[in-house]
Amino acid sequence: MTQGEILFELEGQPPRVIKAGDALFEPGGDVIHYQGANNRPNAQSQLVVTMFAPPGTPVLTVVSAEELAERRHLRVTQPG
C-alpha cells in the first residue's frame, strides 16, 4: 500500500485492513479474492500490484454466481 488503506478479503481468511506501508501476498490458484475496497470514505487509497502468470494464462478469472454459491462455506464472513 502506498497511500490510505483498503479492506481486503481472501477466501478462508477474515477481512483485514491493509494500511499504507503494509505489503500483502495473494496466492495464485484456486482461491477467491472477495474484496479489496477503499476503507477510508473521505480519502484516496492507492496500491501497487504485480501479477505473474505463465504465458497465455489469464491473471484474473471472474467467478460465476453458481461457483460463489458452491464455495460459500469457505468464506469466513458470510454476506447478509
Phi and psi in degrees as a GROMACS rama.xvg file:
@    title "Ramachandran Plot"
@    xaxis  label "Phi"
@    yaxis  label "Psi"
@TYPE xy
-101.686  -16.9889  THR-2
-160.919  141.652  GLN-3
72.2084  -146.583  GLY-4
-157.605  150.764  GLU-5
-126  154.034  ILE-6
-94.137  120.245  LEU-7
-119.204  130.764  PHE-8
-135.447  124.26  GLU-9
-120.289  143.319  LEU-10
-50.1932  131.372  GLU-11
86.6062  -2.75128  GLY-12
-127.553  147.883  GLN-13
-70.7184  154.049  PRO-14
-58.2808  145.001  PRO-15
-143.074  156.137  ARG-16
-94.1245  128.276  VAL-17
-105.928  124.113  ILE-18
-108.891  162.505  LYS-19
-50.3078  131.917  ALA-20
96.8057  -19.5709  GLY-21
-80.0025  156.321  ASP-22
-121.959  157.47  ALA-23
-144.036  156.878  LEU-24
-123.965  130.147  PHE-25
-116.413  116.192  GLU-26
-66.5077  150.438  PRO-27
-83.0088  -177.51  GLY-28
92.8971  -148.395  GLY-29
-90.1516  62.2051  ASP-30
-132.883  132.017  VAL-31
-90.3278  131.149  ILE-32
-94.6437  109  HIS-33
-81.7166  -41.1014  TYR-34
-156.845  151.099  GLN-35
-148.86  83.9757  GLY-36
-116.652  148.166  ALA-37
-56.6881  127.02  ASN-38
-97.5601  3.50105  ASN-39
-123.072  104.914  ARG-40
-63.3695  -24.1827  PRO-41
-113.984  18.7675  ASN-42
-145.327  153.346  ALA-43
-82.409  145.192  GLN-44
-121.124  150.326  SER-45
-147.598  137.243  GLN-46
-140.594  158.306  LEU-47
-108.022  130.111  VAL-48
-119.645  133.814  VAL-49
-121.692  124.226  THR-50
-120.088  139.106  MET-51
-120.765  141.075  PHE-52
-155.856  150.252  ALA-53
-59.95  151.199  PRO-54
-53.0218  136.681  PRO-55
81.0612  0.669255  GLY-56
-105.181  131.693  THR-57
-67.1252  144.235  PRO-58
-88.2122  -11.1783  VAL-59
-138.569  132.205  LEU-60
-126.522  122.751  THR-61
-76.8545  131.074  VAL-62
-89.6266  135.527  VAL-63
-73.5777  160.636  SER-64
-60.0812  -35.2519  ALA-65
-65.0607  -44.4688  GLU-66
-66.5493  -38.7062  GLU-67
-58.3759  -43.2725  LEU-68
-64.3199  -41.4604  ALA-69
-64.94  -30.2057  GLU-70
-101.578  7.31625  ARG-71
-52.4921  -36.6468  ARG-72
-65.3938  -15.3009  HIS-73
-88.4011  -9.55083  LEU-74
-87.1651  127.991  ARG-75
-67.5699  -45.5635  VAL-76
-97.8129  120.989  THR-77
-89.8411  124.951  GLN-78
-64.8952  149.354  PRO-79
